[in-house]
């Protein structure tokens, strides 16, 4: 996911991520993603955990299921 710098800090990334999680709320699933380390806190605050770190990037994973938002 990439949010244009002019649109950052306006909730765009959060809205997109919530939409993805909502779409898969009917099933239990793991969502894995790769992000720059500067975005790790953003994803941790939304239920993801660090899986592995390599250079300046972090693989994150979140377990989501029925009723998660």
MOPAC internal coordinates of N, CA, C and O (Angstrom, degrees):
PM7 1SCF
backbone

  N    0.0000 0     0.00 0     0.00 0    0    0    0
  C    1.4498 1     0.00 0     0.00 0    1    0    0
  C    1.5210 1   106.44 1     0.00 0    2    1    0
  O    1.2310 1   120.75 1   -42.51 1    3    2    1
  N    1.2938 1   116.17 1   137.49 1    3    2    1
  C    1.4552 1   121.48 1   176.49 1    5    3    2
  C    1.5238 1   108.06 1  -132.86 1    6    5    3
  O    1.2310 1   121.03 1   -51.96 1    7    6    5
  N    1.3168 1   115.64 1   128.04 1    7    6    5
  C    1.4584 1   121.09 1   176.50 1    9    7    6
  C    1.5177 1   107.76 1  -110.35 1   10    9    7
  O    1.2310 1   120.77 1   -53.55 1   11   10    9
  N    1.3123 1   116.14 1   126.45 1   11   10    9
  C    1.4577 1   121.83 1   179.01 1   13   11   10
  C    1.5289 1   109.32 1   -53.11 1   14   13   11
  O    1.2310 1   120.11 1   -42.39 1   15   14   13
  N    1.3247 1   117.40 1   137.61 1   15   14   13
  C    1.4688 1   120.35 1  -179.29 1   17   15   14
  C    1.5299 1   113.77 1   -52.71 1   18   17   15
  O    1.2310 1   119.75 1   146.57 1   19   18   17
  N    1.3256 1   118.09 1   -33.43 1   19   18   17
  C    1.4692 1   120.84 1   179.99 1   21   19   18
  C    1.5262 1   112.48 1   -70.80 1   22   21   19
  O    1.2310 1   120.17 1   163.80 1   23   22   21
  N    1.3395 1   117.27 1   -16.20 1   23   22   21
  C    1.4650 1   120.98 1  -177.75 1   25   23   22
  C    1.5270 1   112.67 1  -108.10 1   26   25   23
  O    1.2310 1   120.14 1  -175.90 1   27   26   25
  N    1.3136 1   117.34 1     4.10 1   27   26   25
  C    1.4630 1   120.44 1  -178.57 1   29   27   26
  C    1.5227 1   111.21 1   -73.17 1   30   29   27
  O    1.2310 1   121.43 1   -24.19 1   31   30   29
  N    1.3200 1   114.87 1   155.81 1   31   30   29
  C    1.4763 1   123.19 1  -179.98 1   33   31   30
  C    1.5258 1   111.65 1    64.83 1   34   33   31
  O    1.2310 1   120.59 1  -153.98 1   35   34   33
  N    1.3167 1   116.47 1    26.02 1   35   34   33
  C    1.4616 1   121.61 1   178.21 1   37   35   34
  C    1.5258 1   110.78 1  -119.63 1   38   37   35
  O    1.2310 1   120.17 1  -172.92 1   39   38   37
  N    1.3260 1   117.28 1     7.08 1   39   38   37
  C    1.4549 1   121.24 1   179.26 1   41   39   38
  C    1.5147 1   114.74 1    87.36 1   42   41   39
  O    1.2310 1   119.78 1  -173.87 1   43   42   41
  N    1.3216 1   118.02 1     6.13 1   43   42   41
  C    1.4647 1   120.68 1  -177.38 1   45   43   42
  C    1.5289 1   110.80 1   -64.98 1   46   45   43
  O    1.2310 1   120.24 1   129.85 1   47   46   45
  N    1.3243 1   117.15 1   -50.15 1   47   46   45
  C    1.4657 1   121.06 1  -179.93 1   49   47   46
  C    1.5116 1   112.12 1   -61.22 1   50   49   47
  O    1.2310 1   120.58 1   137.54 1   51   50   49
  N    1.3160 1   116.49 1   -42.46 1   51   50   49
  C    1.4604 1   120.91 1   178.63 1   53   51   50
  C    1.5207 1   110.79 1   -62.42 1   54   53   51
  O    1.2310 1   120.21 1   136.73 1   55   54   53
  N    1.3208 1   117.21 1   -43.27 1   55   54   53
  C    1.4623 1   121.57 1   179.45 1   57   55   54
  C    1.5253 1   111.35 1   -62.57 1   58   57   55
  O    1.2310 1   120.12 1   136.12 1   59   58   57
  N    1.3142 1   117.38 1   -43.88 1   59   58   57
  C    1.4661 1   121.23 1   179.29 1   61   59   58
  C    1.5267 1   110.23 1   -63.08 1   62   61   59
  O    1.2310 1   120.54 1   133.73 1   63   62   61
  N    1.3338 1   116.57 1   -46.27 1   63   62   61
  C    1.4597 1   120.47 1  -178.99 1   65   63   62
  C    1.5322 1   111.01 1   -64.36 1   66   65   63
  O    1.2310 1   119.88 1   137.95 1   67   66   65
  N    1.3248 1   117.84 1   -42.05 1   67   66   65
  C    1.4680 1   121.22 1   177.72 1   69   67   66
  C    1.5231 1   110.74 1   -61.97 1   70   69   67
  O    1.2310 1   120.11 1   141.91 1   71   70   69
  N    1.3297 1   117.40 1   -38.09 1   71   70   69
  C    1.4593 1   120.92 1   178.42 1   73   71   70
  C    1.5249 1   110.93 1   -64.09 1   74   73   71
  O    1.2310 1   120.40 1   137.50 1   75   74   73
  N    1.3207 1   116.84 1   -42.50 1   75   74   73
  C    1.4679 1   120.39 1   179.17 1   77   75   74
  C    1.5226 1   110.14 1   -62.62 1   78   77   75
  O    1.2310 1   120.26 1   131.95 1   79   78   77
  N    1.3288 1   117.11 1   -48.05 1   79   78   77
  C    1.4627 1   121.21 1  -179.96 1   81   79   78
  C    1.5299 1   110.18 1   -62.15 1   82   81   79
  O    1.2310 1   120.06 1   137.67 1   83   82   81
  N    1.3262 1   117.48 1   -42.33 1   83   82   81
  C    1.4724 1   121.50 1   179.70 1   85   83   82
  C    1.5255 1   111.54 1   -61.72 1   86   85   83
  O    1.2310 1   120.40 1   140.55 1   87   86   85
  N    1.3263 1   116.83 1   -39.45 1   87   86   85
  C    1.4688 1   120.66 1  -179.45 1   89   87   86
  C    1.5201 1   112.08 1   -61.81 1   90   89   87
  O    1.2310 1   120.23 1   151.39 1   91   90   89
  N    1.3295 1   117.16 1   -28.61 1   91   90   89
  C    1.4583 1   120.85 1  -177.93 1   93   91   90
  C    1.5275 1   112.44 1  -107.41 1   94   93   91
  O    1.2310 1   119.99 1  -164.98 1   95   94   93
  N    1.3281 1   117.62 1    15.02 1   95   94   93
  C    1.4613 1   122.04 1  -177.64 1   97   95   94
  C    1.5270 1   112.91 1   -65.74 1   98   97   95
  O    1.2310 1   120.18 1   157.20 1   99   98   97
  N    1.3145 1   117.26 1   -22.80 1   99   98   97
  C    1.4684 1   120.59 1  -177.98 1  101   99   98
  C    1.5303 1   112.41 1   -77.27 1  102  101   99
  O    1.2310 1   120.10 1   166.96 1  103  102  101
  N    1.3024 1   117.42 1   -13.04 1  103  102  101
  C    1.4608 1   121.35 1   178.93 1  105  103  102
  C    1.5264 1   108.48 1  -127.61 1  106  105  103
  O    1.2310 1   120.82 1   -25.10 1  107  106  105
  N    1.3048 1   116.04 1   154.90 1  107  106  105
  C    1.4594 1   119.08 1   173.48 1  109  107  106
  C    1.5200 1   107.02 1   -84.96 1  110  109  107
  O    1.2310 1   120.87 1   -49.18 1  111  110  109
  N    1.3236 1   115.95 1   130.82 1  111  110  109
  C    1.4476 1   118.82 1  -178.35 1  113  111  110
  C    1.5289 1   110.12 1  -152.63 1  114  113  111
  O    1.2310 1   121.83 1   -16.69 1  115  114  113
  N    1.3170 1   114.10 1   163.31 1  115  114  113
  C    1.4504 1   121.71 1   173.43 1  117  115  114
  C    1.5143 1   107.25 1  -111.43 1  118  117  115
  O    1.2310 1   120.78 1   -50.22 1  119  118  117
  N    1.3038 1   116.11 1   129.78 1  119  118  117
  C    1.4662 1   121.33 1   175.39 1  121  119  118
  C    1.5168 1   107.06 1  -107.00 1  122  121  119
  O    1.2310 1   120.70 1   -60.20 1  123  122  121
  N    1.3291 1   116.27 1   119.80 1  123  122  121
  C    1.4579 1   121.84 1   176.35 1  125  123  122
  C    1.5196 1   108.76 1  -106.85 1  126  125  123
  O    1.2310 1   121.28 1   -34.79 1  127  126  125
  N    1.3197 1   115.15 1   145.21 1  127  126  125
  C    1.4550 1   119.66 1   177.32 1  129  127  126
  C    1.5139 1   109.85 1  -149.45 1  130  129  127
  O    1.2310 1   121.01 1   -18.46 1  131  130  129
  N    1.2998 1   115.67 1   161.54 1  131  130  129
  C    1.4611 1   123.08 1   176.99 1  133  131  130
  C    1.5096 1   106.97 1  -116.66 1  134  133  131
  O    1.2310 1   120.47 1   -53.21 1  135  134  133
  N    1.3263 1   116.70 1   126.79 1  135  134  133
  C    1.4558 1   119.67 1  -179.32 1  137  135  134
  C    1.5167 1   110.27 1  -136.34 1  138  137  135
  O    1.2310 1   121.04 1   -20.25 1  139  138  137
  N    1.3033 1   115.61 1   159.75 1  139  138  137
  C    1.4581 1   120.96 1   172.53 1  141  139  138
  C    1.5168 1   107.34 1   -67.78 1  142  141  139
  O    1.2310 1   120.47 1   -33.73 1  143  142  141
  N    1.3205 1   116.70 1   146.27 1  143  142  141
  C    1.4644 1   120.50 1  -176.55 1  145  143  142
  C    1.5285 1   112.97 1   -58.22 1  146  145  143
  O    1.2310 1   119.95 1   155.75 1  147  146  145
  N    1.3126 1   117.71 1   -24.25 1  147  146  145
  C    1.4638 1   120.53 1   179.05 1  149  147  146
  C    1.5273 1   112.26 1   -68.46 1  150  149  147
  O    1.2310 1   120.02 1   163.45 1  151  150  149
  N    1.3410 1   117.56 1   -16.55 1  151  150  149
  C    1.4648 1   122.00 1   180.00 1  153  151  150
  C    1.5230 1   112.96 1  -102.62 1  154  153  151
  O    1.2310 1   120.07 1  -177.32 1  155  154  153
  N    1.3160 1   117.48 1     2.68 1  155  154  153
  C    1.4564 1   121.04 1  -176.43 1  157  155  154
  C    1.5319 1   111.55 1   -57.85 1  158  157  155
  O    1.2310 1   119.57 1   134.10 1  159  158  157
  N    1.3021 1   118.43 1   -45.90 1  159  158  157
  C    1.4669 1   121.23 1  -178.89 1  161  159  158
  C    1.5264 1   111.11 1   -61.43 1  162  161  159
  O    1.2310 1   120.22 1   140.38 1  163  162  161
  N    1.3360 1   117.18 1   -39.62 1  163  162  161
  C    1.4682 1   121.56 1   177.80 1  165  163  162
  C    1.5275 1   109.98 1   -53.34 1  166  165  163
  O    1.2310 1   120.70 1   131.38 1  167  166  165
  N    1.3434 1   116.26 1   -48.62 1  167  166  165
  C    1.4629 1   120.28 1  -177.60 1  169  167  166
  C    1.5246 1   112.13 1   -74.91 1  170  169  167
  O    1.2310 1   119.63 1   144.34 1  171  170  169
  N    1.3247 1   118.31 1   -35.66 1  171  170  169
  C    1.4674 1   120.41 1   177.23 1  173  171  170
  C    1.5313 1   110.58 1   -61.22 1  174  173  171
  O    1.2310 1   120.26 1   140.36 1  175  174  173
  N    1.3164 1   117.10 1   -39.64 1  175  174  173
  C    1.4651 1   121.20 1   179.29 1  177  175  174
  C    1.5247 1   111.96 1   -66.21 1  178  177  175
  O    1.2310 1   120.63 1   165.96 1  179  178  177
  N    1.3227 1   116.40 1   -14.04 1  179  178  177
  C    1.4524 1   121.49 1  -178.80 1  181  179  178
  C    1.5283 1   112.38 1  -111.64 1  182  181  179
  O    1.2310 1   120.83 1  -161.35 1  183  182  181
  N    1.3410 1   116.03 1    18.65 1  183  182  181
  C    1.4565 1   120.71 1   171.69 1  185  183  182
  C    1.5109 1   117.34 1    99.66 1  186  185  183
  O    1.2310 1   119.69 1  -175.92 1  187  186  185
  N    1.3150 1   118.19 1     4.08 1  187  186  185
  C    1.4621 1   120.93 1  -179.98 1  189  187  186
  C    1.5259 1   110.21 1   -93.75 1  190  189  187
  O    1.2310 1   121.11 1   -25.57 1  191  190  189
  N    1.3320 1   115.48 1   154.43 1  191  190  189
  C    1.4560 1   121.56 1   177.64 1  193  191  190
  C    1.5160 1   109.52 1  -128.34 1  194  193  191
  O    1.2310 1   121.02 1   -29.02 1  195  194  193
  N    1.3205 1   115.65 1   150.98 1  195  194  193
  C    1.4606 1   121.01 1   178.82 1  197  195  194
  C    1.5176 1   109.83 1   -67.06 1  198  197  195
  O    1.2310 1   120.95 1   -46.12 1  199  198  197
  N    1.3402 1   115.79 1   133.88 1  199  198  197
  C    1.4515 1   122.14 1   175.94 1  201  199  198
  C    1.5201 1   109.02 1  -103.29 1  202  201  199
  O    1.2310 1   120.91 1   128.47 1  203  202  201
  N    1.3196 1   115.86 1   -51.53 1  203  202  201
  C    1.4598 1   121.01 1  -179.13 1  205  203  202
  C    1.5244 1   108.85 1  -154.79 1  206  205  203
  O    1.2310 1   120.92 1   -28.54 1  207  206  205
  N    1.3212 1   115.85 1   151.46 1  207  206  205
  C    1.4612 1   121.90 1  -179.75 1  209  207  206
  C    1.5257 1   108.33 1  -121.52 1  210  209  207
  O    1.2310 1   120.78 1   -42.88 1  211  210  209
  N    1.3195 1   116.12 1   137.12 1  211  210  209
  C    1.4601 1   121.52 1   177.34 1  213  211  210
  C    1.5262 1   108.04 1  -143.05 1  214  213  211
  O    1.2310 1   120.80 1   -60.71 1  215  214  213
  N    1.3049 1   116.08 1   119.29 1  215  214  213
  C    1.4605 1   121.71 1  -176.35 1  217  215  214
  C    1.5235 1   109.35 1    54.80 1  218  217  215
  O    1.2310 1   119.78 1    57.83 1  219  218  217
  N    1.3192 1   118.03 1  -122.17 1  219  218  217
  C    1.4708 1   121.96 1  -178.45 1  221  219  218
  C    1.5319 1   112.71 1   -98.97 1  222  221  219
  O    1.2310 1   120.79 1  -166.81 1  223  222  221
  N    1.3215 1   116.10 1    13.19 1  223  222  221
  C    1.4569 1   119.64 1  -176.92 1  225  223  222
  C    1.5188 1   111.20 1  -117.65 1  226  225  223
  O    1.2310 1   121.16 1   -27.21 1  227  226  225
  N    1.3255 1   115.39 1   152.79 1  227  226  225
  C    1.4586 1   122.23 1  -177.97 1  229  227  226
  C    1.5203 1   108.25 1  -132.08 1  230  229  227
  O    1.2310 1   120.61 1   -48.68 1  231  230  229
  N    1.3341 1   116.44 1   131.32 1  231  230  229
  C    1.4610 1   119.26 1   170.25 1  233  231  230
  C    1.5213 1   106.54 1   -87.90 1  234  233  231
  O    1.2310 1   120.98 1   -50.40 1  235  234  233
  N    1.3210 1   115.74 1   129.60 1  235  234  233
  C    1.4599 1   122.57 1  -179.13 1  237  235  234
  C    1.5209 1   108.37 1  -117.69 1  238  237  235
  O    1.2310 1   120.53 1   -28.99 1  239  238  237
  N    1.3399 1   116.59 1   151.01 1  239  238  237
  C    1.4580 1   121.22 1   177.22 1  241  239  238
  C    1.5182 1   108.85 1  -138.02 1  242  241  239
  O    1.2310 1   120.95 1   -37.79 1  243  242  241
  N    1.3120 1   115.79 1   142.21 1  243  242  241
  C    1.4626 1   122.08 1   176.96 1  245  243  242
  C    1.5057 1   109.90 1  -132.16 1  246  245  243
  O    1.2310 1   120.79 1   -46.37 1  247  246  245
  N    1.3204 1   116.10 1   133.63 1  247  246  245
  C    1.4630 1   122.40 1   176.91 1  249  247  246
  C    1.5176 1   107.62 1   -94.68 1  250  249  247
  O    1.2310 1   120.36 1   -57.35 1  251  250  249
  N    1.2995 1   116.91 1   122.65 1  251  250  249
  C    1.4536 1   121.68 1  -178.17 1  253  251  250
  C    1.5141 1   109.08 1  -130.06 1  254  253  251
  O    1.2310 1   120.98 1   -25.64 1  255  254  253
  N    1.3145 1   115.74 1   154.36 1  255  254  253
  C    1.4493 1   118.51 1  -179.32 1  257  255  254
  C    1.5159 1   111.40 1  -163.46 1  258  257  255
  O    1.2310 1   121.40 1    15.82 1  259  258  257
  N    1.2973 1   114.93 1  -164.18 1  259  258  257
  C    1.4502 1   122.77 1  -175.77 1  261  259  258
  C    1.5313 1   110.24 1   -52.94 1  262  261  259
  O    1.2310 1   121.48 1   -55.75 1  263  262  261
  N    1.3393 1   114.77 1   124.25 1  263  262  261
  C    1.4581 1   120.69 1   176.01 1  265  263  262
  C    1.5043 1   115.68 1    87.38 1  266  265  263
  O    1.2310 1   119.00 1   174.16 1  267  266  265
  N    1.3282 1   119.52 1    -5.84 1  267  266  265
  C    1.4607 1   120.96 1   177.55 1  269  267  266
  C    1.5104 1   110.43 1   -74.29 1  270  269  267
  O    1.2310 1   120.74 1   -34.21 1  271  270  269
  N    1.3472 1   116.20 1   145.79 1  271  270  269
  C    1.4654 1   120.91 1   177.10 1  273  271  270
  C    1.5003 1   109.43 1  -118.94 1  274  273  271
  O    1.2310 1   120.10 1   180.00 1  275  274  273

